[in-house]
Amino acid sequence: MALFFLYIIIIFKLIKDVKKLLVYYFLNDHRNFKNCDLNFSNNLNFNYDKENKKFIIKKNENFLKNYWGVNLESVTTIAGNNGVGKTSILESIKNRFLSGFATLPLDTILVVKKDEFYFIYYSEKFLDEKSFIVINDNQYCFSKLQLSKEENIKILNISMGNEDLKLQFHKVTNKSLEEDSNEIRRKTRLGNKRSLIFYTSHWNYSIYNRNYEKFTKTNNLDYIDLSVSHKVDSSVNSFVFDEDEAIFSDDMRIVNGVSNNSRIDLDYLYELKVGEIRTTLRYLNESANDKSINENLIIPEEIKIYYDFITSEKRKESIFFNIDSDMYLRFEKKDENFFFEQIFYRYILDSKSKIELTETMILILVENLFSNLSHILPKGITEKIKESEKSVIYNLIRNEDIIPLLRKFSEISLNELENLTFKKKIEKERKRVIKTRVERLLDDYLNFIQYVLEDFLKNAEYITAEPHIVHFAQVDKNKVSINEKIEINIPAIKLNNVSTKYMYSFVERYNRLTGKEKSLHFVWRNLSSGEIHLLNLCTSLYVSIKDSVYKDVLILLDEAEISLHPMLQKKIMSILLNILNSSELQEKKIQIILSTHSPFVLSELPFNSLILLKKEDAGNVIVQNELENTPSTLGANIHDLFSHSFFLSDGLIGEYAKGKINEVANNLLNNNLNEVLDQDYIEKFINQIGEPIIKARLIELYDQRRILNKPKEMDSIIQDIERLKIQLKNLEEKRD
């Protein structure tokens, strides 16, 4: 029996570990694509001859084995000018991952490698009994291929050099789609036993894209969306407590559990940033022992925790606090405050010109807690809790006293909620939801404040308290008085192997706090926006790959180099490849398909890893098989790549400067020196031109114009001489 279970485990592992690779995708008559062979295999080249209905496979003789490293199976770059459809191809591949042949267009051939088998899914109109399969110039009649036991499948096994090709041709018909599209989807989609990670910095907020997550969960697909629009959606949705919440909301205009009014107030972009910080800290924590993968990535040395004492609900009522962009510590002295809340504020704020680090952090956390409670508790319950508080003695002498006091407040609040009685079923449900939310909120903050006091802030050797001066604004019945300035301390944490672990735990715990009011802001020290963009990209990819369900991972990157300085564009591939080939990800087999505008990225590529798209005069998009006058991209000079028509078909000079150069050149060519443009302007203009060939040519034209103008000058001088001679003769005659 034990041997039987061992056998089952081995079989399961073999099934799970099957390597999968998208190797070819033929697009035709979809949008502007015309007979586009998209090859994603680095060692084989596929081509479909539509006119003769031939499917052609050739070996790439220049294939560089393991060029991309041990974890990467294939890297392919899609390049071309704006408007050729780079993003559309990535979106189409994503659709094939989810739905296979069950979505239009049907005019498609899709080749997927699973271990040594090549599964070729094709439309019935592309291959028929008159077609040929051509392998290294050897033709095989399609009608004579071996038939599988399963209908519509033909098999061809053949050797190509050292590789045995095992081809399975799967025909997809319109009839089969009509009869059972779900079955076709299940069989042909790329997402079977494979994970997909999609990244784009473009804002794509269509309803279609927002439905991906629900679709993938329903169909048990592992799809990780790192797009900006999806991150924003996820941040907004993170404020929802449970599915019942929307039902019992006072505001019935609900979007994903968040009311339209509250939606504007939510700092969900801040939540997005906290998520990115958490991901980076996790990466730094897990990769701490592998220094090689961080050689080129700019790692932050320090992180600071800033506070925003004006919560979003109060911020909209207090626009006038924006004077000189100063920070304000706002102390609410309203009668509506809980008794415990007022006691706590007095303990922290009364008669103090300086608030220490521990007190400042507790102050903002308690403020967040009670701001969140104000959103949840009905007004009637609030009054009952205040009444019960009067019988409790609050002893707040030291910071640690906050824990038992919060426990007591929590006990009072939950007891009052429990004592509520309702007759109607919906009112009882509303009570259950409110009590669950309040209990969760109080537990979350109580545990987190205890953790901050007893664990996080005890690591004094890693935390530096930095003083900040803020305004102290007191609010009493909507009257605001700014009496003084007060010094608070914010924590700055130096990052190393130990402190990164503590900081990651802190952000992870803080991010799990419920409620929409959160006022801790995490900021990397001395990182530019481009450096942060690259850091977020690399670390989110690392975490997504590590958390992916399957061993095989397909990554689609849409212009990942956007916003990066050329120096970072030059390094981006090296940084990404170092991270993706790390020992932490050695169990994964990764395929990358990326689009780019950057010649720095192209210079990293063997030419067989490039798909170059070109738009013809008729508007059709085709695959250009080679660069004119540039047969190789690997290590190519950036200037040469820029000079190629792929990037700039009409030169490397800006349009405005080019117009001015033409203006000066035409002026000189038309012999208009000293007309339209004066000589002084032309001389100054030529002196500032940086391109040496253009500058030399304009100097040559300028000198020629001056020479050509010399006869006129000589005539004028001769006339002056003749005139002077006459005057001299007249003078001599008079003297005589």
C-alpha positions in Angstrom: 0.0 0.0 0.0 2.9 2.4 0.9 4.5 1.7 -2.5 1.1 2.5 -4.2 0.9 5.9 -2.5 4.5 6.6 -3.4 3.8 5.8 -7.0 0.8 8.1 -6.9 2.9 10.9 -5.4 5.6 10.4 -8.1 3.0 10.5 -10.9 1.4 13.6 -9.4 4.7 15.3 -9.3 5.5 14.4 -12.9 2.2 15.9 -14.0 2.7 19.0 -11.9 6.2 19.6 -13.1 5.5 19.4 -16.9 7.3 22.3 -18.5 5.0 24.5 -20.6 6.1 27.2 -23.1 4.2 29.4 -25.6 6.3 29.0 -28.7 4.3 30.4 -31.6 1.2 32.5 -32.3 -0.1 33.3 -35.8 -2.4 36.3 -36.1 -4.3 37.1 -39.2 -7.0 39.7 -40.0 -7.3 40.7 -36.3 -7.4 44.5 -36.1 -4.6 45.5 -38.4 -2.5 42.4 -38.1 -1.8 40.7 -41.4 -0.2 37.2 -41.5 1.9 37.9 -38.4 4.2 35.1 -37.3 5.0 35.6 -33.6 7.8 33.3 -32.5 8.4 32.9 -28.8 10.7 29.9 -29.0 14.4 30.9 -29.0 15.6 27.6 -30.6 13.0 27.0 -33.3 11.4 29.3 -35.8 7.8 28.7 -37.0 6.2 30.2 -40.0 2.8 29.7 -41.6 2.5 30.2 -45.4 -1.1 31.2 -45.8 -1.1 31.3 -49.6 0.2 27.7 -49.9 -1.1 26.4 -46.6 2.3 25.3 -45.4 3.3 25.1 -41.8 7.1 25.5 -41.7 9.5 24.7 -38.8 13.2 25.5 -38.9 15.9 25.2 -36.3 17.6 28.3 -35.2 21.3 27.7 -35.9 22.4 30.7 -33.8 20.5 29.6 -30.7 22.4 30.4 -27.4 21.5 27.8 -24.8 21.1 29.2 -21.3 21.8 32.7 -22.5 19.0 34.0 -20.2 20.0 32.0 -17.1 18.9 28.8 -15.4 15.4 29.8 -14.4 14.4 31.5 -17.7 13.1 29.3 -20.5 12.6 32.1 -23.0 12.7 35.9 -23.3 11.0 37.6 -26.3 10.8 41.3 -27.0 8.1 42.9 -29.1 9.2 46.2 -30.6 7.9 48.8 -33.1 6.6 52.3 -33.4 3.5 53.6 -31.6 0.3 52.3 -33.1 1.6 49.0 -34.4 -0.2 46.9 -31.7 2.4 45.8 -29.2 0.0 46.1 -26.3 -2.7 44.5 -28.3 -0.6 41.4 -28.8 0.1 41.1 -25.1 -3.7 41.5 -24.4 -4.4 38.9 -27.0 -1.9 36.4 -25.4 -3.6 37.1 -22.0 -7.0 36.3 -23.6 -5.5 33.0 -24.9 -4.2 32.3 -21.4 -7.7 32.6 -20.1 -9.9 31.4 -22.9 -7.8 29.6 -25.5 -9.7 29.2 -28.8 -13.1 30.0 -27.3 -12.7 33.7 -28.1 -12.4 35.5 -31.5 -10.6 35.7 -33.8 -10.7 32.1 -34.9 -8.1 32.8 -37.6 -5.3 31.6 -35.4 -2.6 29.0 -34.9 -1.3 28.5 -31.4 1.7 26.3 -30.5 2.4 25.3 -26.9 5.2 23.1 -25.8 4.6 20.7 -22.9 7.9 18.9 -22.1 9.0 17.4 -25.5 5.5 17.6 -27.0 4.4 20.5 -29.3 0.6 21.0 -29.3 -0.4 22.8 -32.4 -4.0 24.2 -32.2 -5.2 25.5 -35.5 -8.3 26.8 -37.2 -9.9 24.4 -39.7 -9.4 26.9 -42.5 -5.6 27.0 -42.2 -4.6 23.3 -42.6 -6.4 20.7 -44.7 -5.7 17.5 -46.6 -3.7 19.5 -49.3 -1.4 21.2 -46.8 2.2 20.4 -46.1 4.3 20.4 -43.0 7.8 21.5 -43.8 10.6 20.7 -41.4 14.1 21.9 -42.4 13.1 21.9 -46.0 11.6 18.3 -45.9 7.9 18.2 -46.8 5.3 15.9 -45.2 1.9 15.7 -46.6 -0.6 16.7 -44.0 -3.2 14.1 -45.2 -0.7 11.2 -44.5 0.1 12.1 -40.9 -0.8 9.6 -38.3 -4.3 10.0 -36.8 -4.8 9.9 -33.1 -7.5 7.9 -31.4 -9.1 11.2 -30.5 -10.9 13.0 -33.3 -9.3 16.0 -35.1 -5.8 15.2 -33.9 -2.8 14.3 -36.2 0.6 13.3 -35.0 4.1 13.7 -36.5 7.2 12.5 -34.7 10.5 13.4 -36.3 14.1 14.1 -35.4 15.6 17.5 -36.0 19.3 17.4 -35.3 19.7 16.4 -31.6 16.0 17.2 -30.8 13.1 14.8 -31.3 10.0 16.7 -32.4 6.7 15.3 -31.2 4.0 17.3 -32.9 0.3 17.0 -32.2 -2.0 18.9 -34.5 -5.4 19.8 -32.9 -8.1 21.1 -35.2 -10.6 23.6 -33.8 -13.8 23.9 -35.9 -16.7 26.3 -35.8 -18.9 23.4 -35.2 -17.0 22.2 -32.1 -17.1 25.8 -30.7 -20.9 25.9 -31.2 -21.4 22.5 -29.5 -19.1 23.0 -26.5 -17.1 26.2 -26.3 -16.3 25.6 -22.6 -14.6 22.3 -23.5 -12.6 24.0 -26.2 -11.6 26.7 -23.8 -10.5 24.2 -21.2 -8.4 22.2 -23.7 -6.7 25.1 -25.6 -6.1 27.8 -23.1 -2.5 28.6 -22.0 -3.6 28.8 -18.4 -3.8 25.1 -17.8 -1.3 24.3 -15.0 0.5 27.6 -15.6 0.6 31.0 -13.9 0.4 34.3 -15.6 1.8 37.7 -14.4 0.7 40.8 -16.3 2.3 44.2 -15.8 1.6 47.6 -17.4 2.1 51.1 -16.2 -0.7 52.3 -18.6 -4.0 53.2 -17.1 -6.4 50.6 -18.5 -9.6 50.8 -16.5 -12.1 49.1 -18.7 -14.9 46.9 -17.3 -13.5 44.1 -19.4 -10.1 44.1 -17.7 -11.7 44.5 -14.2 -13.6 41.2 -14.7 -10.4 39.2 -15.2 -9.9 38.5 -11.5 -13.4 37.2 -11.0 -13.1 35.1 -14.1 -9.8 33.5 -13.1 -11.1 32.6 -9.6 -14.2 31.0 -11.1 -12.1 28.9 -13.5 -9.3 28.1 -11.1 -6.6 30.0 -13.1 -3.6 31.6 -11.5 -3.6 35.1 -12.9 -1.6 37.9 -11.1 -2.4 41.4 -12.3 0.3 44.0 -11.5 -1.3 46.8 -13.6 -1.8 50.2 -12.0 -5.6 50.1 -12.5 -5.9 46.7 -10.8 -3.8 47.9 -7.9 -6.0 50.8 -7.4 -9.1 48.6 -7.5 -7.6 46.2 -5.0 -6.7 49.1 -2.6 -10.3 50.4 -2.7 -11.7 46.9 -2.2 -9.4 46.3 0.8 -11.6 48.6 2.8 -14.6 46.2 2.6 -15.1 44.2 5.8 -17.4 41.5 4.4 -20.0 40.9 1.8 -22.9 41.9 4.1 -21.5 45.4 4.6 -23.0 46.9 1.5 -26.5 45.6 2.3 -26.6 47.4 5.6 -24.9 50.7 4.6 -26.8 53.9 5.2 -25.7 55.1 1.7 -27.2 52.6 -0.8 -25.1 54.0 -3.7 -22.5 51.3 -3.3 -19.5 50.4 -5.5 -17.6 47.3 -4.3 -18.8 47.9 -0.7 -17.7 51.5 -0.6 -20.2 54.3 -0.9 -19.8 56.9 -3.6 -19.4 59.7 -1.0 -16.8 57.8 1.0 -15.0 56.7 -2.1 -13.6 60.1 -2.7 -12.5 60.4 0.9 -10.6 57.1 0.9 -6.8 57.4 0.7 -6.7 54.3 -1.5 -3.7 55.6 -3.5 -1.9 55.7 -0.2 -3.0 52.1 0.4 -1.5 51.2 -2.9 1.8 52.7 -1.8 1.8 50.8 1.5 1.3 47.6 -0.5 4.3 48.4 -2.6 6.4 49.2 0.5 5.4 45.9 2.0 6.3 44.0 -1.1 9.7 45.6 -1.2 10.4 44.9 2.4 9.4 41.3 2.0 11.8 41.0 -1.0 14.6 42.6 1.0 13.9 40.3 3.9 13.9 37.1 1.8 16.8 38.0 -0.4 19.1 39.2 2.4 21.5 36.3 2.0 21.8 36.5 -1.7 23.9 39.7 -2.4 24.5 38.9 -6.1 20.9 39.6 -7.1 21.0 43.1 -5.6 24.2 44.3 -7.2 22.6 46.7 -9.6 19.2 47.3 -7.9 19.2 50.5 -5.9 18.3 49.4 -2.4 17.0 52.0 0.1 19.2 52.5 3.1 16.5 54.0 5.3 12.7 54.3 5.7 10.8 57.0 7.6 7.4 56.8 9.1 5.5 60.1 8.8 2.1 61.0 10.4 -1.0 62.7 9.0 -2.9 63.9 12.0 -5.8 65.2 10.0 -7.8 62.2 8.9 -9.6 62.1 5.6 -13.1 62.8 7.1 -11.7 65.9 8.9 -9.5 67.0 6.1 -12.4 67.8 3.8 -13.8 70.1 6.5 -10.4 71.8 7.1 -9.1 73.1 3.8 -7.9 76.2 5.5 -5.2 74.1 7.2 -3.2 74.1 4.0 -1.6 77.4 4.8 2.1 77.2 3.7 1.7 73.4 3.4 2.4 73.1 7.2 1.5 70.0 9.2 -1.1 70.3 11.9 -1.6 68.2 15.0 -5.3 68.5 15.5 -6.8 67.9 19.0 -10.6 67.4 19.1 -12.1 68.9 22.3 -15.7 68.1 21.3 -18.3 67.0 23.7 -19.1 64.0 21.4 -15.7 62.4 22.1 -15.7 59.3 24.3 -14.6 59.9 27.8 -11.6 57.6 27.4 -10.6 59.4 24.2 -10.5 62.8 26.0 -8.5 61.4 29.0 -6.0 60.0 26.5 -5.6 63.2 24.6 -5.1 65.2 27.8 -2.4 62.7 28.9 -0.5 63.1 25.7 -1.1 66.8 24.8 -1.7 68.9 27.8 1.1 71.2 28.9 3.7 69.7 26.6 6.0 71.4 24.1 7.5 68.1 22.9 5.9 64.7 22.3 8.3 61.7 22.4 8.5 59.0 19.7 6.4 56.4 21.5 3.7 58.9 22.5 3.5 60.3 19.0 3.0 56.9 17.4 0.4 55.8 20.0 -1.4 59.2 19.6 -1.9 58.7 15.8 -3.0 55.0 16.3 -5.6 55.9 18.9 -6.8 58.8 16.7 -7.2 56.3 13.8 -9.1 53.9 16.0 -11.7 56.4 17.2 -12.0 58.0 13.7 -12.9 54.5 12.4 -15.4 53.9 15.2 -17.2 57.1 14.4 -17.9 55.6 10.9 -19.3 52.4 12.3 -21.2 53.1 15.5 -24.8 54.5 15.3 -25.2 57.7 17.3 -27.6 56.1 19.9 -25.0 53.4 20.7 -22.3 56.0 21.1 -24.3 57.8 23.8 -24.9 54.5 25.7 -21.2 53.7 25.7 -20.4 57.2 27.0 -22.9 56.8 29.8 -21.3 53.4 30.8 -17.8 55.0 30.7 -18.7 57.4 33.6 -18.6 54.5 36.1 -15.1 53.5 35.1 -11.9 54.9 36.6 -9.2 55.5 34.1 -5.7 55.5 35.4 -3.4 56.8 32.6 0.0 57.4 34.1 2.5 55.8 31.7 2.3 54.7 28.0 1.8 51.1 28.9 -1.5 51.9 30.7 -3.2 52.4 27.3 -3.5 48.6 26.9 -5.7 47.8 29.9 -7.7 51.0 29.3 -8.4 50.0 25.7 -9.4 46.5 26.9 -11.9 48.1 29.3 -13.3 50.4 26.6 -13.7 47.4 24.2 -15.6 45.5 26.9 -18.0 48.3 27.5 -18.6 49.0 23.8 -19.3 45.3 23.0 -21.6 44.9 26.0 -23.7 47.9 24.9 -23.9 46.5 21.4 -25.0 43.1 22.7 -27.7 44.7 24.8 -29.3 46.2 21.7 -32.7 44.5 20.9 -34.4 44.5 17.6 -37.6 42.9 16.3 -37.1 43.0 12.6 -34.8 40.4 10.9 -32.9 43.0 8.9 -32.3 45.0 12.1 -30.9 42.0 13.8 -28.6 41.3 10.9 -27.5 44.9 11.0 -26.6 44.5 14.7 -24.6 41.4 13.9 -22.6 43.2 11.2 -21.9 46.3 13.3 -20.8 44.2 16.3 -18.5 42.1 14.2 -16.9 45.1 12.7 -16.5 46.9 16.0 -15.0 43.8 17.7 -12.6 43.3 14.8 -11.6 46.9 14.8 -10.9 47.1 18.6 -9.0 43.8 18.6 -6.9 44.9 15.6 -5.8 48.2 17.2 -5.4 46.8 20.7 -3.1 44.0 19.4 -1.2 46.4 17.2 -0.6 49.1 19.8 0.6 46.3 22.2 3.0 45.0 19.5 4.3 48.6 18.9 4.9 49.2 22.6 6.3 45.8 23.6 8.2 44.8 20.4 8.7 47.3 17.6 9.8 50.4 19.6 12.1 48.3 21.8 14.6 48.0 18.9 16.1 51.3 19.7 19.4 50.5 18.0 17.7 50.6 14.6 15.3 53.5 15.2 16.3 57.1 15.2 13.8 59.7 16.5 13.8 62.8 14.1 12.2 66.0 15.5 9.5 67.8 13.4 7.8 71.0 14.4 4.0 71.1 13.7 1.1 73.4 14.5 -1.0 72.5 17.5 -4.6 73.1 16.4 -7.4 72.7 19.0 -11.0 72.3 17.8 -13.9 73.0 20.2 -17.4 72.9 18.8 -16.2 73.7 15.3 -14.1 76.6 16.6 -10.4 76.3 15.7 -7.6 77.9 17.6 -3.9 77.5 16.6 -2.2 78.3 19.9 1.3 77.1 19.5 3.8 75.0 17.7 4.8 71.6 19.2 7.7 69.3 18.5 6.9 65.7 17.6 9.3 62.8 16.8 9.0 60.6 13.7 10.9 57.3 13.5 13.7 56.7 10.9 14.8 53.1 10.5 18.2 52.2 9.1 17.8 49.1 7.0 19.9 46.0 7.5 19.3 42.3 7.6 17.8 42.5 11.1 15.9 45.8 11.0 14.3 44.9 7.6 12.7 41.9 9.2 11.3 44.1 12.0 10.1 46.7 9.5 8.5 44.2 7.3 6.6 42.7 10.3 5.5 46.2 11.3 4.1 47.2 7.8 2.5 43.8 7.4 0.7 44.1 10.7 -0.3 47.7 10.1 -1.6 46.9 6.6 -4.0 44.3 8.1 -5.6 46.9 10.4 -9.3 47.3 9.5 -11.0 50.6 8.9 -10.5 53.2 6.3 -8.6 55.8 8.4 -4.9 55.1 8.4 -2.4 57.9 8.8 1.1 56.3 8.9 3.0 57.2 5.7 6.1 55.2 4.8 8.8 56.9 2.7 12.1 55.6 1.3 14.9 58.1 1.9 16.6 59.6 -1.1 15.1 57.5 -3.9 13.9 59.2 -7.1 10.5 58.3 -8.7 12.3 56.3 -11.4 14.3 54.4 -8.9 11.1 53.7 -6.9 9.4 52.5 -10.1 12.2 50.0 -10.9 12.3 48.9 -7.2 8.5 48.3 -7.2 8.6 46.5 -10.6 11.4 44.1 -9.6 10.2 43.3 -6.1 6.5 42.8 -7.2 7.6 40.4 -9.9 9.8 38.5 -7.4 7.0 38.2 -4.9 4.4 37.3 -7.6 6.6 34.5 -9.0 7.4 33.1 -5.6 3.7 33.1 -4.7 2.5 31.7 -8.0 0.6 28.4 -7.8 2.4 26.6 -10.6 6.0 25.9 -11.5 5.7 27.4 -15.0 5.2 31.1 -15.1 4.4 33.3 -18.1 5.3 37.0 -17.6 3.9 39.8 -19.8 5.6 43.2 -19.4 4.1 46.1 -21.3 6.8 48.9 -21.7 8.3 48.3 -18.2 11.0 50.9 -18.9 8.6 53.8 -19.0 9.7 56.7 -16.7 13.2 55.4 -16.3 16.3 57.5 -17.0 18.5 56.0 -19.9 21.0 54.9 -17.3 18.3 52.8 -15.6 17.0 51.6 -19.0 20.5 50.4 -19.7 20.4 48.3 -16.5 16.8 47.1 -16.3 17.3 43.8 -18.1 20.4 42.9 -16.1 18.6 43.7 -12.9 15.5 41.8 -13.8 17.4 38.7 -15.0 19.6 38.7 -11.8 16.5 38.7 -9.7 14.5 36.1 -11.7 17.5 33.8 -11.8 17.9 33.9 -8.0 18.2 30.8 -5.9 14.9 31.7 -4.2 13.1 31.1 -7.5 15.0 28.1 -8.7 11.9 25.9 -8.6 10.2 28.1 -11.2 10.5 28.0 -15.0 9.9 31.4 -16.4 9.0 32.7 -19.8 9.0 36.5 -20.5 7.3 38.4 -23.3 7.8 42.1 -23.2 7.1 45.1 -25.3 9.5 48.0 -25.5 10.5 51.3 -27.1 14.0 51.3 -25.7 17.0 50.6 -27.8 18.9 49.8 -24.5 16.6 46.8 -24.1 17.1 45.7 -27.7 20.9 45.7 -27.3 20.5 42.9 -24.7 18.8 40.6 -27.2 20.0 37.9 -29.6 18.1 38.8 -32.8 16.0 35.6 -32.7 14.5 37.0 -29.4 13.0 40.0 -31.2 9.6 40.4 -32.8 9.8 43.6 -34.9 6.4 45.0 -36.0 6.0 47.4 -38.9 3.0 49.2 -40.3 2.8 49.2 -44.1 1.5 52.1 -46.1 -1.9 50.4 -46.4 -2.1 50.3 -42.6 -1.5 46.6 -42.2 0.8 45.5 -39.5 3.4 42.8 -40.4 6.4 41.2 -38.7 9.7 42.5 -40.1 12.1 39.6 -40.3 15.3 41.6 -40.1 16.5 45.1 -39.4 17.7 46.9 -42.5 21.5 47.2 -42.5 21.5 45.9 -38.9 21.2 42.1 -38.9 22.1 41.7 -35.2 20.9 43.5 -32.1 23.0 41.8 -29.4 25.4 44.4 -28.0 24.6 46.8 -30.9 25.6 50.4 -30.5 22.7 52.4 -29.2 23.2 55.1 -31.8 23.0 52.5 -34.6 19.7 51.2 -33.2 18.4 54.7 -32.9 19.5 55.5 -36.4 17.5 52.5 -37.8 14.2 53.2 -39.4 12.5 51.1 -36.6 13.0 54.0 -34.2 13.4 57.2 -36.3 12.8 57.0 -40.0 13.5 60.7 -40.6 16.7 61.2 -38.5 17.7 61.8 -34.9 17.1 65.6 -34.7 14.1 67.1 -33.0 11.4 68.5 -35.4 11.6 72.1 -34.3 15.4 72.3 -34.4 15.3 70.5 -37.8 12.9 73.2 -39.1 15.3 75.9 -38.0 18.3 74.2 -39.6 16.4 73.9 -42.9 15.4 77.6 -42.7 19.1 78.6 -42.4 20.2 76.1 -45.1 17.5 77.4 -47.5 18.5 80.9 -46.8 22.1 80.1 -47.7 21.3 78.0 -50.7 19.1 80.7 -52.2 21.9 83.2 -51.9 19.7 85.2 -49.5 22.5 86.2 -47.1 21.7 89.5 -45.4 18.1 89.0 -46.4 15.4 87.5 -44.1 18.1 86.2 -41.6 20.9 88.6 -40.8 24.5 87.5 -40.9 25.0 87.8 -37.1 22.1 85.4 -36.5 23.4 82.8 -38.9 26.9 82.8 -37.4 25.5 82.4 -33.9 23.1 79.7 -35.0 25.9 77.6 -36.8 28.2 77.9 -33.7 25.6 76.2 -31.5 24.8 73.2 -33.7 26.1 70.0 -32.0 25.9 67.6 -34.9 29.3 67.9 -36.6 28.3 66.9 -40.1 25.4 69.3 -40.3 27.5 72.1 -38.7 30.4 71.5 -41.2 27.9 71.6 -44.2 26.3 74.9 -43.0 29.8 76.5 -42.5 30.7 75.4 -46.1 27.5 76.9 -47.4 28.0 80.1 -45.4 31.6 80.5 -46.7 30.4 79.9 -50.3 27.8 82.6 -50.0 30.4 85.0 -48.7 32.7 84.2 -51.7 29.9 84.6 -54.1 29.1 88.0 -52.6 32.7 89.2 -53.0 32.3 90.4 -56.7 29.7 92.8 -55.6 32.0 94.1 -52.9 34.9 94.4 -55.4 32.7 96.4 -57.9 31.7 98.7 -55.1 35.4 99.2 -54.1 36.5 99.8 -57.8 33.7 102.4 -58.1 35.0 104.1 -54.9 38.6 104.0 -56.3 37.4 105.6 -59.6 35.5 108.2 -57.8 38.5 109.0 -55.6 40.7 109.2 -58.7 38.4 111.8 -60.2 38.4 113.8 -57.0 42.2 113.6 -56.8 42.6 114.7 -60.4 40.3 117.7 -59.8 42.3 118.7 -56.7 45.6 118.5 -58.7 44.2 120.6 -61.5 43.0 123.2 -59.0 46.4 123.3 -57.4 48.1 123.8 -60.7 
